[in-house]
Amino acid sequence: MEELDAKTEAEIKELYEGNESSYLVFSIKDNRYAFKSSLIQEIVYGSKIHVIPFAPDYIEGVLNCRGNPYSVINVLKMNNEENSDINEKVFLLFKRDDDNFCIHISNIEVFFEPEEEDILEDKVKYKFKFIPLFNPDVIEERLCEDLGKDK
């Protein structure tokens, strides 16, 4: 009986804490990215963004998720890309201990579990193509630099 309880507990833990081998493929306009599913706090659809005055252009504002504020980052604007407006209202919230921010994305494509040999340091293979892994630490570094804050 104890063995069954331990197995059930492990399954529940995997469901709620994320599967370490699962990845999310999402898009921002025509660009596809992958991200480890276990590092995602939540995906939010259609939420209102509250504008913050005097913030850098790529910070679209703040999103309220269950009373917690998340800075909304437009990665296209951060990279100074032309045609950087995203029409869809989809936001990917990261599971982080140090700060709350999310990125404005276009679409959730799929959750999948790649083979171990298809996972490289900076990309993962999905449908015979390599997709770059998204690194939220790059966003945090840029935010700290632009806002004059130490990490």
Order of alpha helices (4+ residues) and beta strands (2+ residues): alpha-beta-beta-beta-beta-beta-beta-alpha-beta-beta-beta-beta-beta-alpha
